[in-house]
């Protein structure tokens, strides 16, 4: 995933039941005031969620995000963000994944629920 790599997303563990990754805070990932940009956080969640969906695909299928919903809880001004993606639904035509994001202290930053199409 070239975009995730360019952003600095690190995948730490990946299985069909759970994908874990991290994104470091950097000024390049921030808005005004040194707060990590919501788009950077959503990119982390989308990347981890896509990997989770991919690992749950049937042989020969691919996937694409068709819907994503993010709830933000707090800003990130230092450290890193950890993400954990887990499948909520694995069906024939779609996969729904929930990704929880937390700051370096373990405090919730955001929850993202995305729907991935299963493409034959």
N, CA and C atoms as a LAMMPS dump frame, in Angstrom:
ITEM: TIMESTEP
0
ITEM: NUMBER OF ATOMS
360
ITEM: BOX BOUNDS ff ff ff
-5.0000000000000000e+02 5.0000000000000000e+02
-5.0000000000000000e+02 5.0000000000000000e+02
-5.0000000000000000e+02 5.0000000000000000e+02
ITEM: ATOMS id mol type element x y z
1 1 1 N 0.846 -1.171 0
2 1 2 C 0 0 0
3 1 3 C 0.896 1.24 0
4 2 1 N 1.204 1.754 -1.176
5 2 2 C 2.153 2.873 -1.286
6 2 3 C 1.77 4.106 -0.474
7 3 1 N 0.489 4.484 -0.445
8 3 2 C 0.094 5.678 0.306
9 3 3 C 0.343 5.49 1.793
10 4 1 N -0.047 4.348 2.332
11 4 2 C 0.158 4.079 3.757
12 4 3 C 1.64 4.086 4.095
13 5 1 N 2.43 3.528 3.217
14 5 2 C 3.876 3.519 3.416
15 5 3 C 4.438 4.941 3.41
16 6 1 N 4.013 5.761 2.454
17 6 2 C 4.479 7.146 2.361
18 6 3 C 4.059 7.951 3.592
19 7 1 N 2.897 7.641 4.14
20 7 2 C 2.397 8.338 5.33
21 7 3 C 3.163 7.919 6.585
22 8 1 N 3.728 6.72 6.552
23 8 2 C 4.466 6.217 7.707
24 8 3 C 3.702 5.219 8.551
25 9 1 N 2.617 4.656 8.012
26 9 2 C 1.847 3.649 8.743
27 9 3 C 2.716 2.405 8.922
28 10 1 N 2.811 1.95 10.156
29 10 2 C 3.545 0.733 10.473
30 10 3 C 2.55 -0.342 10.883
31 11 1 N 2.564 -1.471 10.193
32 11 2 C 1.719 -2.606 10.557
33 11 3 C 2.534 -3.489 11.491
34 12 1 N 2.005 -3.704 12.69
35 12 2 C 2.732 -4.459 13.709
36 12 3 C 2.305 -5.916 13.779
37 13 1 N 1.057 -6.187 13.463
38 13 2 C 0.517 -7.551 13.526
39 13 3 C -0.683 -7.609 12.613
40 14 1 N -0.834 -8.705 11.877
41 14 2 C -1.97 -8.82 10.961
42 14 3 C -2.457 -10.262 10.88
43 15 1 N -3.713 -10.446 11.226
44 15 2 C -4.394 -11.725 11.043
45 15 3 C -5.821 -11.408 10.624
46 16 1 N -6.573 -12.408 10.21
47 16 2 C -7.951 -12.138 9.776
48 16 3 C -8.838 -11.658 10.922
49 17 1 N -8.433 -11.928 12.17
50 17 2 C -9.23 -11.516 13.322
51 17 3 C -8.835 -10.163 13.906
52 18 1 N -7.592 -9.721 13.622
53 18 2 C -7.135 -8.463 14.199
54 18 3 C -5.897 -7.948 13.468
55 19 1 N -5.911 -6.649 13.186
56 19 2 C -4.756 -5.983 12.587
57 19 3 C -4.371 -4.828 13.507
58 20 1 N -3.077 -4.747 13.828
59 20 2 C -2.574 -3.689 14.707
60 20 3 C -1.519 -2.883 13.967
61 21 1 N -1.595 -1.558 14.144
62 21 2 C -0.616 -0.689 13.511
63 21 3 C -0.459 0.605 14.261
64 22 1 N 0.444 1.449 13.736
65 22 2 C 0.798 2.684 14.433
66 22 3 C 1.145 3.763 13.42
67 23 1 N 0.879 5.001 13.817
68 23 2 C 1.296 6.173 13.056
69 23 3 C 1.896 7.166 14.03
70 24 1 N 3.139 7.56 13.775
71 24 2 C 3.811 8.523 14.641
72 24 3 C 3.309 9.937 14.391
73 25 1 N 3.241 10.721 15.48
74 25 2 C 2.952 12.145 15.366
75 25 3 C 4.16 12.795 14.697
76 26 1 N 3.91 13.632 13.699
77 26 2 C 4.945 14.442 13.041
78 26 3 C 4.285 15.751 12.636
79 27 1 N 5.072 16.818 12.542
80 27 2 C 4.492 18.09 12.127
81 27 3 C 3.849 17.975 10.751
82 28 1 N 4.373 17.104 9.884
83 28 2 C 3.799 16.915 8.545
84 28 3 C 2.398 16.307 8.586
85 29 1 N 2.008 15.716 9.713
86 29 2 C 0.689 15.102 9.874
87 29 3 C -0.289 16.022 10.601
88 30 1 N 0.083 17.287 10.813
89 30 2 C -0.692 18.162 11.696
90 30 3 C -1.44 19.287 10.98
91 31 1 N -2.432 19.797 11.684
92 31 2 C -3.127 21.02 11.318
93 31 3 C -2.516 22.14 12.157
94 32 1 N -3.199 23.271 12.223
95 32 2 C -2.726 24.386 13.049
96 32 3 C -2.669 23.96 14.511
97 33 1 N -1.706 24.49 15.218
98 33 2 C -1.606 24.203 16.646
99 33 3 C -0.959 22.867 16.976
100 34 1 N -0.397 22.181 16.002
101 34 2 C 0.292 20.927 16.27
102 34 3 C -0.595 19.743 16.558
103 35 1 N -1.86 19.804 16.144
104 35 2 C -2.798 18.695 16.352
105 35 3 C -2.789 17.798 15.111
106 36 1 N -2.662 16.487 15.336
107 36 2 C -2.648 15.554 14.213
108 36 3 C -3.936 15.696 13.398
109 37 1 N -3.786 15.816 12.096
110 37 2 C -4.897 16.023 11.162
111 37 3 C -5.832 14.814 11.155
112 38 1 N -7.119 15.091 11.139
113 38 2 C -8.109 14.017 11.075
114 38 3 C -7.933 13.118 9.868
115 39 1 N -7.481 13.679 8.757
116 39 2 C -7.249 12.871 7.564
117 39 3 C -6.12 11.871 7.758
118 40 1 N -5.103 12.252 8.539
119 40 2 C -4.02 11.317 8.849
120 40 3 C -4.541 10.18 9.719
121 41 1 N -5.369 10.525 10.705
122 41 2 C -5.959 9.504 11.568
123 41 3 C -6.872 8.572 10.768
124 42 1 N -7.677 9.152 9.897
125 42 2 C -8.576 8.337 9.072
126 42 3 C -7.793 7.458 8.106
127 43 1 N -6.667 7.964 7.613
128 43 2 C -5.828 7.162 6.713
129 43 3 C -5.238 5.961 7.433
130 44 1 N -4.823 6.148 8.686
131 44 2 C -4.346 5.023 9.484
132 44 3 C -5.446 3.988 9.626
133 45 1 N -6.633 4.43 10.033
134 45 2 C -7.755 3.508 10.233
135 45 3 C -8.164 2.82 8.932
136 46 1 N -8.22 3.57 7.843
137 46 2 C -8.614 2.991 6.555
138 46 3 C -7.604 1.949 6.102
139 47 1 N -6.333 2.23 6.308
140 47 2 C -5.286 1.296 5.896
141 47 3 C -5.355 -0.002 6.692
142 48 1 N -5.464 0.113 8.017
143 48 2 C -5.553 -1.089 8.852
144 48 3 C -6.842 -1.856 8.572
145 49 1 N -7.954 -1.116 8.393
146 49 2 C -9.233 -1.762 8.089
147 49 3 C -9.209 -2.486 6.755
148 50 1 N -8.55 -1.894 5.769
149 50 2 C -8.455 -2.526 4.449
150 50 3 C -7.646 -3.816 4.529
151 51 1 N -6.579 -3.813 5.32
152 51 2 C -5.785 -5.034 5.495
153 51 3 C -6.635 -6.11 6.159
154 52 1 N -7.385 -5.727 7.189
155 52 2 C -8.262 -6.671 7.879
156 52 3 C -9.287 -7.257 6.908
157 53 1 N -9.907 -6.404 6.104
158 53 2 C -10.88 -6.887 5.126
159 53 3 C -10.211 -7.82 4.12
160 54 1 N -9.046 -7.425 3.625
161 54 2 C -8.313 -8.235 2.642
162 54 3 C -8.03 -9.638 3.18
163 55 1 N -7.635 -9.716 4.443
164 55 2 C -7.324 -11.009 5.044
165 55 3 C -8.558 -11.885 5.236
166 56 1 N -9.74 -11.301 5.124
167 56 2 C -10.989 -12.047 5.254
168 56 3 C -11.661 -12.339 3.915
169 57 1 N -11.011 -11.965 2.815
170 57 2 C -11.595 -12.178 1.486
171 57 3 C -11.527 -13.637 1.056
172 58 1 N -12.494 -14.062 0.227
173 58 2 C -12.362 -15.385 -0.38
174 58 3 C -11.252 -15.369 -1.431
175 59 1 N -10.75 -16.523 -1.754
176 59 2 C -9.685 -16.672 -2.746
177 59 3 C -10.034 -15.945 -4.047
178 60 1 N -9.102 -15.127 -4.531
179 60 2 C -9.257 -14.449 -5.816
180 60 3 C -10.042 -13.15 -5.787
181 61 1 N -10.604 -12.769 -4.637
182 61 2 C -11.396 -11.535 -4.548
183 61 3 C -10.5 -10.367 -4.143
184 62 1 N -10.997 -9.159 -4.369
185 62 2 C -10.336 -7.945 -3.898
186 62 3 C -11.374 -7.106 -3.157
187 63 1 N -10.942 -5.959 -2.655
188 63 2 C -11.85 -5.146 -1.84
189 63 3 C -11.624 -3.662 -2.099
190 64 1 N -12.637 -2.871 -1.798
191 64 2 C -12.55 -1.416 -1.868
192 64 3 C -13.473 -0.842 -0.798
193 65 1 N -13.027 0.236 -0.155
194 65 2 C -13.855 0.902 0.85
195 65 3 C -15.036 1.579 0.157
196 66 1 N -16.254 1.298 0.619
197 66 2 C -17.437 1.944 0.028
198 66 3 C -18.141 2.871 1.021
199 67 1 N -17.756 2.773 2.308
200 67 2 C -18.346 3.663 3.309
201 67 3 C -17.421 3.692 4.512
202 68 1 N -17.297 4.874 5.125
203 68 2 C -16.464 5.006 6.314
204 68 3 C -17.054 6.086 7.209
205 69 1 N -17.135 5.789 8.495
206 69 2 C -17.696 6.717 9.485
207 69 3 C -16.707 6.844 10.625
208 70 1 N -16.333 8.074 10.957
209 70 2 C -15.349 8.325 12.008
210 70 3 C -15.959 9.169 13.117
211 71 1 N -15.752 8.759 14.353
212 71 2 C -16.069 9.572 15.52
213 71 3 C -14.747 9.924 16.186
214 72 1 N -14.457 11.235 16.307
215 72 2 C -13.24 11.706 16.954
216 72 3 C -13.54 12.037 18.413
217 73 1 N -12.589 11.69 19.303
218 73 2 C -12.771 11.925 20.733
219 73 3 C -11.788 12.934 21.314
220 74 1 N -10.552 12.953 20.813
221 74 2 C -9.54 13.846 21.366
222 74 3 C -8.462 14.1 20.329
223 75 1 N -7.764 15.209 20.49
224 75 2 C -6.653 15.536 19.614
225 75 3 C -5.374 14.847 20.056
226 76 1 N -4.463 14.694 19.104
227 76 2 C -3.15 14.096 19.394
228 76 3 C -2.102 15.155 19.1
229 77 1 N -1.303 15.493 20.108
230 77 2 C -0.313 16.556 19.976
231 77 3 C 1.126 16.075 20.13
232 78 1 N 1.294 14.771 20.356
233 78 2 C 2.637 14.206 20.509
234 78 3 C 2.546 12.688 20.474
235 79 1 N 3.701 12.053 20.405
236 79 2 C 3.765 10.6 20.519
237 79 3 C 3.386 9.865 19.248
238 80 1 N 2.382 9.045 19.37
239 80 2 C 1.917 8.234 18.244
240 80 3 C 0.461 7.859 18.467
241 81 1 N -0.111 7.229 17.443
242 81 2 C -1.471 6.707 17.52
243 81 3 C -1.408 5.223 17.193
244 82 1 N -1.997 4.404 18.063
245 82 2 C -2.1 2.967 17.819
246 82 3 C -3.49 2.67 17.282
247 83 1 N -3.563 1.737 16.345
248 83 2 C -4.839 1.327 15.78
249 83 3 C -5.02 -0.171 15.867
250 84 1 N -6.267 -0.593 16.134
251 84 2 C -6.628 -2.005 16.156
252 84 3 C -7.892 -2.168 15.325
253 85 1 N -7.818 -2.991 14.282
254 85 2 C -8.966 -3.259 13.406
255 85 3 C -9.455 -4.682 13.612
256 86 1 N -10.782 -4.808 13.708
257 86 2 C -11.397 -6.128 13.861
258 86 3 C -12.644 -6.206 12.977
259 87 1 N -12.879 -7.364 12.369
260 87 2 C -14.089 -7.494 11.544
261 87 3 C -15.336 -7.59 12.431
262 88 1 N -16.359 -6.847 12.051
263 88 2 C -17.661 -6.946 12.714
264 88 3 C -18.588 -7.868 11.944
265 89 1 N -18.398 -7.913 10.621
266 89 2 C -19.24 -8.729 9.731
267 89 3 C -18.402 -9.142 8.529
268 90 1 N -18.384 -10.409 8.232
269 90 2 C -17.729 -10.914 7.027
270 90 3 C -18.789 -11.653 6.221
271 91 1 N -19.237 -10.997 5.145
272 91 2 C -20.289 -11.575 4.321
273 91 3 C -19.824 -11.871 2.911
274 92 1 N -20.754 -12.306 2.107
275 92 2 C -20.464 -12.663 0.72
276 92 3 C -20.163 -11.449 -0.143
277 93 1 N -20.832 -10.31 0.123
278 93 2 C -20.665 -9.124 -0.722
279 93 3 C -20.043 -7.931 -0.005
280 94 1 N -19.942 -8.017 1.321
281 94 2 C -19.331 -6.909 2.061
282 94 3 C -18.687 -7.4 3.346
283 95 1 N -17.732 -6.602 3.812
284 95 2 C -17.06 -6.842 5.083
285 95 3 C -17.093 -5.522 5.849
286 96 1 N -17.524 -5.575 7.103
287 96 2 C -17.566 -4.378 7.944
288 96 3 C -16.482 -4.521 9.012
289 97 1 N -15.652 -3.484 9.123
290 97 2 C -14.514 -3.502 10.039
291 97 3 C -14.606 -2.302 10.979
292 98 1 N -14.292 -2.525 12.242
293 98 2 C -14.198 -1.431 13.222
294 98 3 C -12.74 -1.255 13.609
295 99 1 N -12.283 -0.003 13.579
296 99 2 C -10.914 0.32 13.978
297 99 3 C -10.956 1.302 15.138
298 100 1 N -10.29 0.941 16.213
299 100 2 C -10.178 1.807 17.38
300 100 3 C -8.789 2.428 17.378
301 101 1 N -8.737 3.754 17.528
302 101 2 C -7.48 4.482 17.594
303 101 3 C -7.281 5.015 19.003
304 102 1 N -6.043 4.901 19.512
305 102 2 C -5.714 5.393 20.854
306 102 3 C -4.377 6.113 20.814
307 103 1 N -4.21 7.094 21.702
308 103 2 C -2.941 7.818 21.766
309 103 3 C -1.901 6.996 22.532
310 104 1 N -0.709 7.545 22.671
311 104 2 C 0.387 6.825 23.319
312 104 3 C 0.083 6.471 24.774
313 105 1 N -0.821 7.217 25.412
314 105 2 C -1.222 6.927 26.787
315 105 3 C -2.358 5.915 26.854
316 106 1 N -2.826 5.456 25.696
317 106 2 C -3.916 4.484 25.649
318 106 3 C -5.299 5.089 25.69
319 107 1 N -5.38 6.433 25.626
320 107 2 C -6.687 7.099 25.659
321 107 3 C -7.32 7.069 24.268
322 108 1 N -8.634 6.824 24.199
323 108 2 C -9.304 6.758 22.893
324 108 3 C -9.194 8.067 22.113
325 109 1 N -8.845 7.945 20.841
326 109 2 C -8.73 9.085 19.929
327 109 3 C -9.897 9.095 18.947
328 110 1 N -10.242 7.93 18.414
329 110 2 C -11.32 7.836 17.43
330 110 3 C -11.745 6.385 17.265
331 111 1 N -12.954 6.224 16.74
332 111 2 C -13.456 4.919 16.297
333 111 3 C -13.931 5.084 14.879
334 112 1 N -13.51 4.159 14.024
335 112 2 C -13.887 4.197 12.606
336 112 3 C -14.554 2.881 12.259
337 113 1 N -15.722 2.971 11.636
338 113 2 C -16.407 1.782 11.115
339 113 3 C -16.487 1.96 9.609
340 114 1 N -15.954 0.982 8.898
341 114 2 C -15.946 1.067 7.443
342 114 3 C -16.532 -0.195 6.825
343 115 1 N -17.161 -0.001 5.684
344 115 2 C -17.704 -1.113 4.905
345 115 3 C -16.847 -1.279 3.676
346 116 1 N -16.421 -2.515 3.451
347 116 2 C -15.591 -2.865 2.306
348 116 3 C -16.409 -3.76 1.381
349 117 1 N -16.427 -3.426 0.117
350 117 2 C -17.086 -4.284 -0.874
351 117 3 C -16.184 -5.474 -1.159
352 118 1 N -16.799 -6.623 -1.35
353 118 2 C -16.076 -7.817 -1.787
354 118 3 C -16.228 -7.864 -3.296
355 119 1 N -15.11 -7.696 -4.013
356 119 2 C -15.107 -7.632 -5.471
357 119 3 C -14.557 -8.936 -6.044
358 120 1 N -15.385 -9.596 -6.856
359 120 2 C -14.984 -10.885 -7.448
360 120 3 C -13.959 -10.678 -8.542
